[in-house]
Amino acid sequence: MPSEGYIRRAYELCKTHNVLFLADEIQTGLGRTGKMFCCDWEGVVPDVYIIGKALGGGV
C-alpha cells in the first residue's frame, strides 16, 4: 500500500487537471487490505477500478 495521503493527493491532482483517476486494485482490492478497496482507506472513489485479475481469481 502507498504511504498515507498519497492516494488522496494523486486523486486531487487528477481532478485539478481534469485527468481520469484509475486505481489498479489487482493486488490490493477485494478485501486484501481490510477494506473492499485500498482507495477506501482515504475516502477516494476512482473514475475506473482495475480489478480483473483479482476478480477472476488469477484465471
PDB file of N, CA, C and O in Angstrom:
ATOM      1  N   MET A   1       0.838  -1.181   0.000  1.00  0.00           N
ATOM      2  CA  MET A   1       0.000   0.000   0.000  1.00  0.00           C
ATOM      3  C   MET A   1       0.880   1.241   0.000  1.00  0.00           C
ATOM      4  O   MET A   1       1.961   1.244   0.590  1.00  0.00           O
ATOM      5  N   PRO A   2       0.418   2.287  -0.658  1.00  0.00           N
ATOM      6  CA  PRO A   2       1.182   3.539  -0.668  1.00  0.00           C
ATOM      7  C   PRO A   2       1.126   4.240   0.686  1.00  0.00           C
ATOM      8  O   PRO A   2       0.299   3.905   1.534  1.00  0.00           O
ATOM      9  N   SER A   3       1.994   5.193   0.877  1.00  0.00           N
ATOM     10  CA  SER A   3       2.027   5.973   2.119  1.00  0.00           C
ATOM     11  C   SER A   3       0.709   6.706   2.319  1.00  0.00           C
ATOM     12  O   SER A   3       0.012   7.041   1.361  1.00  0.00           O
ATOM     13  N   GLU A   4       0.383   6.949   3.587  1.00  0.00           N
ATOM     14  CA  GLU A   4      -0.852   7.659   3.924  1.00  0.00           C
ATOM     15  C   GLU A   4      -0.884   9.030   3.245  1.00  0.00           C
ATOM     16  O   GLU A   4       0.082   9.788   3.320  1.00  0.00           O
ATOM     17  N   GLY A   5      -1.979   9.336   2.594  1.00  0.00           N
ATOM     18  CA  GLY A   5      -2.143  10.612   1.916  1.00  0.00           C
ATOM     19  C   GLY A   5      -1.779  10.597   0.441  1.00  0.00           C
ATOM     20  O   GLY A   5      -2.165  11.501  -0.300  1.00  0.00           O
ATOM     21  N   TYR A   6      -1.042   9.584   0.008  1.00  0.00           N
ATOM     22  CA  TYR A   6      -0.586   9.516  -1.388  1.00  0.00           C
ATOM     23  C   TYR A   6      -1.759   9.401  -2.365  1.00  0.00           C
ATOM     24  O   TYR A   6      -1.830  10.136  -3.350  1.00  0.00           O
ATOM     25  N   ILE A   7      -2.665   8.483  -2.087  1.00  0.00           N
ATOM     26  CA  ILE A   7      -3.800   8.275  -2.991  1.00  0.00           C
ATOM     27  C   ILE A   7      -4.673   9.522  -3.048  1.00  0.00           C
ATOM     28  O   ILE A   7      -5.105   9.928  -4.126  1.00  0.00           O
ATOM     29  N   ARG A   8      -4.932  10.128  -1.902  1.00  0.00           N
ATOM     30  CA  ARG A   8      -5.753  11.343  -1.840  1.00  0.00           C
ATOM     31  C   ARG A   8      -5.108  12.455  -2.670  1.00  0.00           C
ATOM     32  O   ARG A   8      -5.797  13.139  -3.428  1.00  0.00           O
ATOM     33  N   ARG A   9      -3.797  12.640  -2.534  1.00  0.00           N
ATOM     34  CA  ARG A   9      -3.098  13.706  -3.266  1.00  0.00           C
ATOM     35  C   ARG A   9      -3.105  13.437  -4.774  1.00  0.00           C
ATOM     36  O   ARG A   9      -3.323  14.354  -5.567  1.00  0.00           O
ATOM     37  N   ALA A  10      -2.869  12.190  -5.169  1.00  0.00           N
ATOM     38  CA  ALA A  10      -2.908  11.836  -6.592  1.00  0.00           C
ATOM     39  C   ALA A  10      -4.301  12.079  -7.161  1.00  0.00           C
ATOM     40  O   ALA A  10      -4.445  12.575  -8.279  1.00  0.00           O
ATOM     41  N   TYR A  11      -5.320  11.728  -6.391  1.00  0.00           N
ATOM     42  CA  TYR A  11      -6.707  11.949  -6.805  1.00  0.00           C
ATOM     43  C   TYR A  11      -6.983  13.440  -7.000  1.00  0.00           C
ATOM     44  O   TYR A  11      -7.576  13.844  -8.000  1.00  0.00           O
ATOM     45  N   GLU A  12      -6.549  14.246  -6.043  1.00  0.00           N
ATOM     46  CA  GLU A  12      -6.763  15.697  -6.130  1.00  0.00           C
ATOM     47  C   GLU A  12      -6.045  16.301  -7.337  1.00  0.00           C
ATOM     48  O   GLU A  12      -6.595  17.171  -8.011  1.00  0.00           O
ATOM     49  N   LEU A  13      -4.824  15.847  -7.613  1.00  0.00           N
ATOM     50  CA  LEU A  13      -4.092  16.326  -8.793  1.00  0.00           C
ATOM     51  C   LEU A  13      -4.832  15.980 -10.085  1.00  0.00           C
ATOM     52  O   LEU A  13      -4.926  16.804 -10.995  1.00  0.00           O
ATOM     53  N   CYS A  14      -5.349  14.769 -10.154  1.00  0.00           N
ATOM     54  CA  CYS A  14      -6.097  14.357 -11.348  1.00  0.00           C
ATOM     55  C   CYS A  14      -7.334  15.223 -11.538  1.00  0.00           C
ATOM     56  O   CYS A  14      -7.625  15.655 -12.653  1.00  0.00           O
ATOM     57  N   LYS A  15      -8.058  15.478 -10.464  1.00  0.00           N
ATOM     58  CA  LYS A  15      -9.270  16.291 -10.558  1.00  0.00           C
ATOM     59  C   LYS A  15      -8.934  17.733 -10.937  1.00  0.00           C
ATOM     60  O   LYS A  15      -9.651  18.351 -11.724  1.00  0.00           O
ATOM     61  N   THR A  16      -7.855  18.263 -10.383  1.00  0.00           N
ATOM     62  CA  THR A  16      -7.439  19.631 -10.688  1.00  0.00           C
ATOM     63  C   THR A  16      -7.120  19.803 -12.169  1.00  0.00           C
ATOM     64  O   THR A  16      -7.431  20.838 -12.759  1.00  0.00           O
ATOM     65  N   HIS A  17      -6.497  18.788 -12.770  1.00  0.00           N
ATOM     66  CA  HIS A  17      -6.054  18.874 -14.163  1.00  0.00           C
ATOM     67  C   HIS A  17      -6.978  18.138 -15.136  1.00  0.00           C
ATOM     68  O   HIS A  17      -6.620  17.902 -16.290  1.00  0.00           O
ATOM     69  N   ASN A  18      -8.170  17.778 -14.654  1.00  0.00           N
ATOM     70  CA  ASN A  18      -9.182  17.131 -15.492  1.00  0.00           C
ATOM     71  C   ASN A  18      -8.658  15.850 -16.150  1.00  0.00           C
ATOM     72  O   ASN A  18      -8.810  15.643 -17.354  1.00  0.00           O
ATOM     73  N   VAL A  19      -8.039  14.999 -15.327  1.00  0.00           N
ATOM     74  CA  VAL A  19      -7.482  13.723 -15.777  1.00  0.00           C
ATOM     75  C   VAL A  19      -8.223  12.603 -15.053  1.00  0.00           C
ATOM     76  O   VAL A  19      -8.508  12.719 -13.861  1.00  0.00           O
ATOM     77  N   LEU A  20      -8.538  11.521 -15.764  1.00  0.00           N
ATOM     78  CA  LEU A  20      -9.191  10.388 -15.118  1.00  0.00           C
ATOM     79  C   LEU A  20      -8.267   9.771 -14.075  1.00  0.00           C
ATOM     80  O   LEU A  20      -7.060   9.656 -14.292  1.00  0.00           O
ATOM     81  N   PHE A  21      -8.844   9.375 -12.943  1.00  0.00           N
ATOM     82  CA  PHE A  21      -8.085   8.712 -11.884  1.00  0.00           C
ATOM     83  C   PHE A  21      -8.417   7.222 -11.927  1.00  0.00           C
ATOM     84  O   PHE A  21      -9.555   6.825 -11.678  1.00  0.00           O
ATOM     85  N   LEU A  22      -7.417   6.403 -12.245  1.00  0.00           N
ATOM     86  CA  LEU A  22      -7.588   4.959 -12.305  1.00  0.00           C
ATOM     87  C   LEU A  22      -6.899   4.319 -11.111  1.00  0.00           C
ATOM     88  O   LEU A  22      -5.778   4.689 -10.761  1.00  0.00           O
ATOM     89  N   ALA A  23      -7.569   3.364 -10.491  1.00  0.00           N
ATOM     90  CA  ALA A  23      -6.990   2.656  -9.351  1.00  0.00           C
ATOM     91  C   ALA A  23      -6.737   1.207  -9.738  1.00  0.00           C
ATOM     92  O   ALA A  23      -7.672   0.457 -10.014  1.00  0.00           O
ATOM     93  N   ASP A  24      -5.479   0.822  -9.755  1.00  0.00           N
ATOM     94  CA  ASP A  24      -5.101  -0.558 -10.045  1.00  0.00           C
ATOM     95  C   ASP A  24      -5.194  -1.341  -8.743  1.00  0.00           C
ATOM     96  O   ASP A  24      -4.267  -1.329  -7.933  1.00  0.00           O
ATOM     97  N   GLU A  25      -6.314  -2.019  -8.548  1.00  0.00           N
ATOM     98  CA  GLU A  25      -6.581  -2.750  -7.310  1.00  0.00           C
ATOM     99  C   GLU A  25      -6.404  -4.260  -7.494  1.00  0.00           C
ATOM    100  O   GLU A  25      -7.000  -5.051  -6.763  1.00  0.00           O
ATOM    101  N   ILE A  26      -5.587  -4.652  -8.466  1.00  0.00           N
ATOM    102  CA  ILE A  26      -5.385  -6.076  -8.721  1.00  0.00           C
ATOM    103  C   ILE A  26      -4.772  -6.760  -7.497  1.00  0.00           C
ATOM    104  O   ILE A  26      -5.195  -7.861  -7.144  1.00  0.00           O
ATOM    105  N   GLN A  27      -3.796  -6.143  -6.847  1.00  0.00           N
ATOM    106  CA  GLN A  27      -3.160  -6.754  -5.676  1.00  0.00           C
ATOM    107  C   GLN A  27      -3.782  -6.317  -4.359  1.00  0.00           C
ATOM    108  O   GLN A  27      -3.713  -7.055  -3.376  1.00  0.00           O
ATOM    109  N   THR A  28      -4.387  -5.137  -4.316  1.00  0.00           N
ATOM    110  CA  THR A  28      -4.876  -4.603  -3.038  1.00  0.00           C
ATOM    111  C   THR A  28      -6.387  -4.641  -2.899  1.00  0.00           C
ATOM    112  O   THR A  28      -6.908  -4.348  -1.823  1.00  0.00           O
ATOM    113  N   GLY A  29      -7.108  -4.995  -3.962  1.00  0.00           N
ATOM    114  CA  GLY A  29      -8.563  -4.951  -3.924  1.00  0.00           C
ATOM    115  C   GLY A  29      -9.212  -6.199  -3.361  1.00  0.00           C
ATOM    116  O   GLY A  29      -8.547  -7.181  -3.031  1.00  0.00           O
ATOM    117  N   LEU A  30     -10.531  -6.132  -3.263  1.00  0.00           N
ATOM    118  CA  LEU A  30     -11.380  -7.225  -2.804  1.00  0.00           C
ATOM    119  C   LEU A  30     -11.017  -7.699  -1.401  1.00  0.00           C
ATOM    120  O   LEU A  30     -10.928  -8.900  -1.145  1.00  0.00           O
ATOM    121  N   GLY A  31     -10.809  -6.752  -0.504  1.00  0.00           N
ATOM    122  CA  GLY A  31     -10.626  -7.046   0.912  1.00  0.00           C
ATOM    123  C   GLY A  31      -9.224  -7.381   1.367  1.00  0.00           C
ATOM    124  O   GLY A  31      -9.040  -7.707   2.539  1.00  0.00           O
ATOM    125  N   ARG A  32      -8.241  -7.319   0.516  1.00  0.00           N
ATOM    126  CA  ARG A  32      -6.880  -7.714   0.900  1.00  0.00           C
ATOM    127  C   ARG A  32      -6.212  -6.753   1.881  1.00  0.00           C
ATOM    128  O   ARG A  32      -5.227  -7.116   2.524  1.00  0.00           O
ATOM    129  N   THR A  33      -6.737  -5.528   2.004  1.00  0.00           N
ATOM    130  CA  THR A  33      -6.146  -4.548   2.923  1.00  0.00           C
ATOM    131  C   THR A  33      -7.031  -4.308   4.142  1.00  0.00           C
ATOM    132  O   THR A  33      -6.736  -3.441   4.965  1.00  0.00           O
ATOM    133  N   GLY A  34      -8.107  -5.070   4.259  1.00  0.00           N
ATOM    134  CA  GLY A  34      -9.030  -4.887   5.372  1.00  0.00           C
ATOM    135  C   GLY A  34     -10.293  -4.138   4.978  1.00  0.00           C
ATOM    136  O   GLY A  34     -11.282  -4.161   5.710  1.00  0.00           O
ATOM    137  N   LYS A  35     -10.268  -3.484   3.845  1.00  0.00           N
ATOM    138  CA  LYS A  35     -11.452  -2.837   3.274  1.00  0.00           C
ATOM    139  C   LYS A  35     -11.609  -3.370   1.860  1.00  0.00           C
ATOM    140  O   LYS A  35     -10.696  -3.998   1.323  1.00  0.00           O
ATOM    141  N   MET A  36     -12.756  -3.122   1.259  1.00  0.00           N
ATOM    142  CA  MET A  36     -13.009  -3.672  -0.075  1.00  0.00           C
ATOM    143  C   MET A  36     -11.933  -3.256  -1.076  1.00  0.00           C
ATOM    144  O   MET A  36     -11.434  -4.080  -1.842  1.00  0.00           O
ATOM    145  N   PHE A  37     -11.581  -1.968  -1.062  1.00  0.00           N
ATOM    146  CA  PHE A  37     -10.541  -1.450  -1.953  1.00  0.00           C
ATOM    147  C   PHE A  37      -9.563  -0.598  -1.157  1.00  0.00           C
ATOM    148  O   PHE A  37      -9.937  -0.010  -0.142  1.00  0.00           O
ATOM    149  N   CYS A  38      -8.332  -0.525  -1.601  1.00  0.00           N
ATOM    150  CA  CYS A  38      -7.302   0.290  -0.953  1.00  0.00           C
ATOM    151  C   CYS A  38      -7.721   1.764  -0.915  1.00  0.00           C
ATOM    152  O   CYS A  38      -7.445   2.465   0.058  1.00  0.00           O
ATOM    153  N   CYS A  39      -8.377   2.224  -1.959  1.00  0.00           N
ATOM    154  CA  CYS A  39      -8.829   3.624  -2.028  1.00  0.00           C
ATOM    155  C   CYS A  39      -9.820   3.966  -0.920  1.00  0.00           C
ATOM    156  O   CYS A  39      -9.945   5.128  -0.537  1.00  0.00           O
ATOM    157  N   ASP A  40     -10.521   2.963  -0.407  1.00  0.00           N
ATOM    158  CA  ASP A  40     -11.498   3.200   0.661  1.00  0.00           C
ATOM    159  C   ASP A  40     -10.847   3.748   1.927  1.00  0.00           C
ATOM    160  O   ASP A  40     -11.500   4.458   2.691  1.00  0.00           O
ATOM    161  N   TRP A  41      -9.593   3.439   2.161  1.00  0.00           N
ATOM    162  CA  TRP A  41      -8.888   3.932   3.342  1.00  0.00           C
ATOM    163  C   TRP A  41      -8.782   5.453   3.345  1.00  0.00           C
ATOM    164  O   TRP A  41      -8.689   6.067   4.407  1.00  0.00           O
ATOM    165  N   GLU A  42      -8.794   6.066   2.153  1.00  0.00           N
ATOM    166  CA  GLU A  42      -8.660   7.523   2.065  1.00  0.00           C
ATOM    167  C   GLU A  42      -9.927   8.195   1.552  1.00  0.00           C
ATOM    168  O   GLU A  42      -9.922   9.392   1.263  1.00  0.00           O
ATOM    169  N   GLY A  43     -11.008   7.435   1.439  1.00  0.00           N
ATOM    170  CA  GLY A  43     -12.273   8.008   1.008  1.00  0.00           C
ATOM    171  C   GLY A  43     -12.277   8.477  -0.433  1.00  0.00           C
ATOM    172  O   GLY A  43     -13.002   9.408  -0.784  1.00  0.00           O
ATOM    173  N   VAL A  44     -11.477   7.842  -1.266  1.00  0.00           N
ATOM    174  CA  VAL A  44     -11.360   8.215  -2.678  1.00  0.00           C
ATOM    175  C   VAL A  44     -12.156   7.221  -3.528  1.00  0.00           C
ATOM    176  O   VAL A  44     -12.057   6.008  -3.339  1.00  0.00           O
ATOM    177  N   VAL A  45     -12.939   7.747  -4.457  1.00  0.00           N
ATOM    178  CA  VAL A  45     -13.662   6.902  -5.413  1.00  0.00           C
ATOM    179  C   VAL A  45     -13.094   7.194  -6.799  1.00  0.00           C
ATOM    180  O   VAL A  45     -13.375   8.245  -7.374  1.00  0.00           O
ATOM    181  N   PRO A  46     -12.297   6.269  -7.339  1.00  0.00           N
ATOM    182  CA  PRO A  46     -11.677   6.500  -8.646  1.00  0.00           C
ATOM    183  C   PRO A  46     -12.699   6.491  -9.775  1.00  0.00           C
ATOM    184  O   PRO A  46     -13.815   5.996  -9.618  1.00  0.00           O
ATOM    185  N   ASP A  47     -12.306   7.040 -10.898  1.00  0.00           N
ATOM    186  CA  ASP A  47     -13.155   7.001 -12.087  1.00  0.00           C
ATOM    187  C   ASP A  47     -13.220   5.582 -12.647  1.00  0.00           C
ATOM    188  O   ASP A  47     -14.247   5.167 -13.183  1.00  0.00           O
ATOM    189  N   VAL A  48     -12.117   4.841 -12.520  1.00  0.00           N
ATOM    190  CA  VAL A  48     -12.048   3.465 -13.023  1.00  0.00           C
ATOM    191  C   VAL A  48     -11.290   2.606 -12.013  1.00  0.00           C
ATOM    192  O   VAL A  48     -10.216   2.980 -11.542  1.00  0.00           O
ATOM    193  N   TYR A  49     -11.872   1.439 -11.685  1.00  0.00           N
ATOM    194  CA  TYR A  49     -11.175   0.431 -10.879  1.00  0.00           C
ATOM    195  C   TYR A  49     -10.635  -0.633 -11.826  1.00  0.00           C
ATOM    196  O   TYR A  49     -11.322  -1.030 -12.767  1.00  0.00           O
ATOM    197  N   ILE A  50      -9.414  -1.098 -11.588  1.00  0.00           N
ATOM    198  CA  ILE A  50      -8.851  -2.214 -12.347  1.00  0.00           C
ATOM    199  C   ILE A  50      -8.743  -3.374 -11.370  1.00  0.00           C
ATOM    200  O   ILE A  50      -7.879  -3.382 -10.494  1.00  0.00           O
ATOM    201  N   ILE A  51      -9.638  -4.365 -11.529  1.00  0.00           N
ATOM    202  CA  ILE A  51      -9.676  -5.498 -10.596  1.00  0.00           C
ATOM    203  C   ILE A  51      -9.805  -6.834 -11.321  1.00  0.00           C
ATOM    204  O   ILE A  51     -10.020  -7.863 -10.679  1.00  0.00           O
ATOM    205  N   GLY A  52      -9.678  -6.835 -12.630  1.00  0.00           N
ATOM    206  CA  GLY A  52      -9.933  -8.025 -13.439  1.00  0.00           C
ATOM    207  C   GLY A  52      -9.266  -9.289 -12.950  1.00  0.00           C
ATOM    208  O   GLY A  52      -9.933 -10.312 -12.794  1.00  0.00           O
ATOM    209  N   LYS A  53      -7.975  -9.249 -12.704  1.00  0.00           N
ATOM    210  CA  LYS A  53      -7.250 -10.447 -12.293  1.00  0.00           C
ATOM    211  C   LYS A  53      -7.711 -10.909 -10.915  1.00  0.00           C
ATOM    212  O   LYS A  53      -7.889 -12.106 -10.694  1.00  0.00           O
ATOM    213  N   ALA A  54      -7.905  -9.976  -9.991  1.00  0.00           N
ATOM    214  CA  ALA A  54      -8.360 -10.325  -8.649  1.00  0.00           C
ATOM    215  C   ALA A  54      -9.770 -10.900  -8.692  1.00  0.00           C
ATOM    216  O   ALA A  54     -10.075 -11.856  -7.980  1.00  0.00           O
ATOM    217  N   LEU A  55     -10.613 -10.332  -9.509  1.00  0.00           N
ATOM    218  CA  LEU A  55     -11.998 -10.779  -9.616  1.00  0.00           C
ATOM    219  C   LEU A  55     -12.091 -12.174 -10.210  1.00  0.00           C
ATOM    220  O   LEU A  55     -12.958 -12.959  -9.826  1.00  0.00           O
ATOM    221  N   GLY A  56     -11.206 -12.485 -11.141  1.00  0.00           N
ATOM    222  CA  GLY A  56     -11.218 -13.792 -11.793  1.00  0.00           C
ATOM    223  C   GLY A  56     -10.418 -14.848 -11.049  1.00  0.00           C
ATOM    224  O   GLY A  56     -10.340 -15.989 -11.504  1.00  0.00           O
ATOM    225  N   GLY A  57      -9.823 -14.496  -9.918  1.00  0.00           N
ATOM    226  CA  GLY A  57      -9.040 -15.447  -9.146  1.00  0.00           C
ATOM    227  C   GLY A  57      -7.764 -15.874  -9.851  1.00  0.00           C
ATOM    228  O   GLY A  57      -7.253 -16.963  -9.591  1.00  0.00           O
ATOM    229  N   GLY A  58      -7.237 -15.032 -10.741  1.00  0.00           N
ATOM    230  CA  GLY A  58      -5.994 -15.337 -11.432  1.00  0.00           C
ATOM    231  C   GLY A  58      -6.156 -16.232 -12.650  1.00  0.00           C
ATOM    232  O   GLY A  58      -5.171 -16.667 -13.245  1.00  0.00           O
ATOM    233  N   VAL A  59      -7.399 -16.503 -13.016  1.00  0.00           N
ATOM    234  CA  VAL A  59      -7.664 -17.377 -14.162  1.00  0.00           C
ATOM    235  C   VAL A  59      -7.311 -16.684 -15.451  1.00  0.00           C
ATOM    236  O   VAL A  59      -7.466 -17.263 -16.526  1.00  0.00           O
TER     237      VAL A  59
END
